[in-house]
Amino acid sequence: MTRPALSKPAPSDSVALSVRDVKLSFGGLRALDGVSFDVAPGRVTGLVGPNGAGKTTLFNVVSGLHRAQSGAITYAGRRIEGESPHRITQAGLVRTFQIARGFPALTVFEHLMVYGVRQPGESLMTAILGSAAARRREAELAETALAVARRLRLSHVIDNRVTDLSGGQKKLLEIGRALMAEPGMILFDEPAAGVNPTLAEEIGDELLALAAEGMTVLLIEHDMALIERLCRHVVVMARGRTLAEGTFDEVRENREVQDAYLGGRR
């Protein structure tokens, strides 16, 4: 299968993303209470924990949707806490959502095109006058969108409206949206939730392929079999804190993790 090139590979240092003592409260609720961990580049890291542990809230903070009240977040050697989502995406860090987002009235192809980087219309004069460079860039984006669709097995629905897609196809399109941003790292929020086992396996294979190409992946997922298959390193959160981290086997045998997430020893 033809795969589009990744133009923003993860940094070659030992740490792609560093989260240090991040805290965030909503009223009297401490959603994040000093979360700290590192994500190594070029591999799939799992972020797991019980419902309400703060995983998605942390994604919202890292991606700029929420602003932490304290703590530091560094991506590719650059402090990004407090930056806007747009600037964080420009830096090469993007995220997906549990419920696929997009423009329902657009086709799959149009949807992918919208999320392409360095759009010809981003410059007012270019949008008004048009230019050879703008036309070349639009053609490049079209080639990338078609390649992403092939990669995710969406070519046969490329002209379908997003509203006509199945739930699984919308999950794949959400991955495609992230890939169109040409990222170096993607935060995946339950990309296989609600899909059939076969598609879940295919999504898992795609995440492994991305990591093999140099992409850094941080994955929230409740399917422990999928986490075990994909993740060399797993971070466990509970009650807004980092509870444990290590290999899957290490965290599975951790008594605190069993008590907080797995319901204790069996």
C-alpha positions as CSV (number, residue, x, y, z in Angstrom):
1,M,0.0,0.0,0.0
2,T,1.3,3.4,-0.9
3,R,2.0,5.6,2.1
4,P,2.3,9.4,2.1
5,A,5.7,10.6,3.4
6,L,5.8,12.1,6.9
7,S,7.4,15.5,6.6
8,K,7.8,16.2,10.3
9,P,9.4,13.2,11.9
10,A,9.6,13.0,15.6
11,P,12.8,14.5,17.2
12,S,15.8,12.2,17.4
13,D,16.3,13.0,21.1
14,S,15.3,10.5,23.8
15,V,12.2,12.5,24.6
16,A,9.5,13.7,22.2
17,L,7.0,15.0,24.7
18,S,7.6,15.9,28.3
19,V,4.8,16.5,30.8
20,R,5.9,17.9,34.2
21,D,3.7,18.4,37.2
22,V,0.7,19.6,35.2
23,K,-2.3,20.7,37.3
24,L,-5.8,21.9,36.3
25,S,-8.9,22.4,38.3
26,F,-12.5,23.1,37.3
27,G,-14.1,24.8,40.2
28,G,-13.4,22.6,43.2
29,L,-12.6,19.5,41.0
30,R,-8.9,18.8,40.6
31,A,-8.9,17.2,37.1
32,L,-5.1,17.0,36.8
33,D,-3.1,16.9,40.0
34,G,0.6,16.9,39.1
35,V,0.8,14.6,36.0
36,S,4.3,13.9,34.9
37,F,5.7,11.5,32.3
38,D,7.8,11.4,29.1
39,V,7.0,10.0,25.7
40,A,9.9,8.6,23.7
41,P,10.0,9.3,20.0
42,G,9.1,6.9,17.2
43,R,7.0,4.5,19.2
44,V,3.5,3.9,20.5
45,T,3.1,4.8,24.2
46,G,-0.1,3.9,26.0
47,L,-2.0,6.2,28.4
48,V,-4.5,4.2,30.4
49,G,-6.6,4.5,33.5
50,P,-10.1,4.2,34.8
51,N,-12.9,6.6,33.6
52,G,-12.4,10.0,35.2
53,A,-8.6,9.5,35.5
54,G,-8.0,12.7,33.5
55,K,-6.6,11.2,30.3
56,T,-8.7,13.2,27.8
57,T,-8.4,16.3,30.0
58,L,-4.6,15.9,29.7
59,F,-4.9,15.6,25.9
60,N,-6.9,18.8,25.9
61,V,-4.2,20.6,27.9
62,V,-1.3,19.2,25.7
63,S,-3.1,20.2,22.5
64,G,-4.0,23.7,23.7
65,L,-7.8,23.3,24.2
66,H,-7.4,23.9,27.9
67,R,-4.7,25.9,29.7
68,A,-3.0,24.3,32.7
69,Q,-2.8,26.3,35.8
70,S,0.7,25.1,36.5
71,G,3.3,22.7,35.2
72,A,5.4,22.5,32.0
73,I,4.8,20.7,28.7
74,T,7.6,20.4,26.2
75,Y,7.4,19.0,22.6
76,A,10.5,18.6,20.5
77,G,12.5,20.8,22.8
78,R,9.9,23.6,22.8
79,R,7.7,24.7,25.7
80,I,4.1,24.6,24.4
81,E,1.9,25.0,27.5
82,G,-0.4,28.0,27.0
83,E,0.1,28.0,23.2
84,S,-3.0,28.0,21.0
85,P,-4.1,24.7,19.3
86,H,-3.2,26.2,15.9
87,R,0.4,26.9,16.9
88,I,0.8,23.5,18.6
89,T,-0.5,21.9,15.4
90,Q,1.9,24.0,13.4
91,A,4.7,22.7,15.6
92,G,3.9,19.2,14.5
93,L,1.7,17.9,17.4
94,V,-1.9,17.0,16.6
95,R,-4.6,15.0,18.3
96,T,-7.7,13.0,17.4
97,F,-11.0,12.9,19.2
98,Q,-13.2,10.1,20.6
99,I,-16.1,11.4,18.5
100,A,-14.8,12.2,15.0
101,R,-15.0,15.8,14.1
102,G,-15.3,17.4,10.7
103,F,-17.7,19.0,8.2
104,P,-20.7,16.8,7.5
105,A,-21.6,18.5,4.3
106,L,-18.2,17.8,2.7
107,T,-17.1,14.7,0.9
108,V,-14.2,12.6,2.2
109,F,-11.8,14.2,-0.3
110,E,-12.9,17.7,0.5
111,H,-12.7,17.0,4.3
112,L,-9.1,15.8,3.9
113,M,-8.2,18.8,1.8
114,V,-9.5,21.2,4.4
115,Y,-7.0,19.9,6.9
116,G,-3.9,20.1,4.7
117,V,-1.1,22.3,5.8
118,R,0.2,25.4,4.0
119,Q,-3.1,26.0,2.2
120,P,-2.9,28.2,-0.9
121,G,-5.7,30.4,0.3
122,E,-3.9,31.2,3.6
123,S,-2.5,34.3,1.9
124,L,-5.1,36.9,1.0
125,M,-3.3,38.0,-2.2
126,T,-2.8,34.4,-3.3
127,A,-6.4,33.6,-2.7
128,I,-7.5,36.7,-4.7
129,L,-5.1,36.5,-7.6
130,G,-4.1,32.9,-7.7
131,S,-0.6,31.9,-8.7
132,A,1.3,29.0,-10.2
133,A,2.8,28.2,-6.8
134,A,-0.7,28.1,-5.3
135,R,-2.0,25.8,-8.0
136,R,1.0,23.5,-7.4
137,R,0.4,23.5,-3.7
138,E,-3.3,22.6,-4.3
139,A,-2.2,19.8,-6.6
140,E,0.2,18.5,-3.9
141,L,-2.5,18.6,-1.3
142,A,-4.9,16.7,-3.6
143,E,-2.2,14.0,-4.1
144,T,-1.6,13.8,-0.3
145,A,-5.4,13.5,0.3
146,L,-5.7,10.7,-2.2
147,A,-2.7,8.9,-0.7
148,V,-4.1,9.2,2.8
149,A,-7.4,7.8,1.6
150,R,-5.6,4.9,0.0
151,R,-3.6,4.3,3.1
152,L,-6.7,4.1,5.3
153,R,-8.8,2.1,2.8
154,L,-11.2,5.0,2.1
155,S,-10.6,5.3,-1.6
156,H,-13.9,3.7,-2.4
157,V,-15.8,6.3,-0.5
158,I,-13.6,9.3,-1.4
159,D,-16.6,11.1,-3.0
160,N,-19.1,10.2,-0.3
161,R,-20.3,12.8,2.1
162,V,-19.0,12.4,5.7
163,T,-22.6,11.9,6.9
164,D,-22.9,8.8,4.7
165,L,-19.9,7.0,6.3
166,S,-20.1,4.2,8.8
167,G,-18.9,4.7,12.3
168,G,-15.7,2.8,11.5
169,Q,-15.1,4.8,8.4
170,K,-15.5,8.1,10.4
171,K,-12.8,6.8,12.8
172,L,-10.5,6.2,9.9
173,L,-11.3,9.7,8.5
174,E,-10.4,11.2,11.9
175,I,-7.0,9.5,11.5
176,G,-6.7,10.9,8.0
177,R,-7.5,14.4,9.3
178,A,-4.6,14.1,11.6
179,L,-2.2,12.8,8.9
180,M,-3.1,15.7,6.6
181,A,-1.4,18.1,9.1
182,E,1.9,16.3,8.4
183,P,2.6,15.8,12.1
184,G,5.6,14.5,14.0
185,M,3.4,13.2,16.9
186,I,-0.3,12.3,17.2
187,L,-2.4,12.0,20.4
188,F,-4.9,9.3,19.6
189,D,-8.0,9.3,21.9
190,E,-9.6,5.9,21.7
191,P,-9.3,5.5,17.9
192,A,-10.7,1.9,18.0
193,A,-13.6,2.5,20.4
194,G,-16.9,1.3,19.1
195,V,-15.5,-0.4,15.9
196,N,-15.6,-4.1,15.1
197,P,-12.7,-6.3,16.1
198,T,-11.3,-6.6,12.6
199,L,-11.2,-2.8,12.1
200,A,-9.7,-2.4,15.5
201,E,-6.9,-4.7,14.5
202,E,-6.4,-2.7,11.3
203,I,-6.3,0.5,13.2
204,G,-3.7,-1.0,15.5
205,D,-1.6,-2.1,12.5
206,E,-1.8,1.5,11.2
207,L,-0.5,2.9,14.5
208,L,2.4,0.5,14.4
209,A,3.1,1.4,10.8
210,L,3.2,5.1,11.7
211,A,5.6,4.5,14.5
212,A,7.8,2.4,12.2
213,E,8.0,5.4,9.9
214,G,9.2,7.7,12.7
215,M,5.9,9.0,14.0
216,T,5.5,9.4,17.8
217,V,2.1,8.1,19.1
218,L,0.5,8.6,22.5
219,L,-2.6,6.4,22.7
220,I,-5.6,6.5,25.1
221,E,-7.3,3.2,24.9
222,H,-9.5,1.0,27.1
223,D,-8.9,-2.2,25.2
224,M,-6.0,-3.7,27.2
225,A,-5.3,-6.4,24.5
226,L,-4.7,-3.6,22.0
227,I,-2.5,-1.7,24.5
228,E,-0.5,-4.9,25.1
229,R,0.0,-5.5,21.4
230,L,0.9,-1.9,20.4
231,C,2.7,-0.3,23.3
232,R,6.3,-0.7,24.4
233,H,5.7,1.7,27.3
234,V,2.5,2.3,29.2
235,V,1.6,5.2,31.5
236,V,-1.2,4.7,34.0
237,M,-3.3,7.6,35.4
238,A,-5.7,7.7,38.3
239,R,-7.4,10.6,40.0
240,G,-5.6,13.1,37.8
241,R,-2.2,11.8,38.7
242,T,0.5,9.5,37.2
243,L,0.1,6.3,39.1
244,A,2.7,4.1,37.4
245,E,4.6,3.5,34.2
246,G,6.6,0.8,32.6
247,T,6.1,-2.1,30.2
248,F,2.6,-3.6,29.9
249,D,3.6,-6.5,32.1
250,E,5.1,-4.2,34.7
251,V,2.1,-2.1,35.1
252,R,-0.3,-5.1,35.0
253,E,1.6,-6.6,38.0
254,N,1.6,-3.3,39.9
255,R,-0.6,-3.6,42.9
256,E,-1.7,0.0,42.9
257,V,-2.7,-0.3,39.3
258,Q,-4.7,-3.4,40.0
259,D,-6.5,-1.7,42.8
260,A,-7.2,1.5,40.9
261,Y,-7.8,0.2,37.4
262,L,-8.1,-3.5,37.3
263,G,-10.1,-4.0,40.4
264,G,-7.4,-5.7,42.5
265,R,-5.8,-9.1,42.2
266,R,-7.8,-12.0,41.0
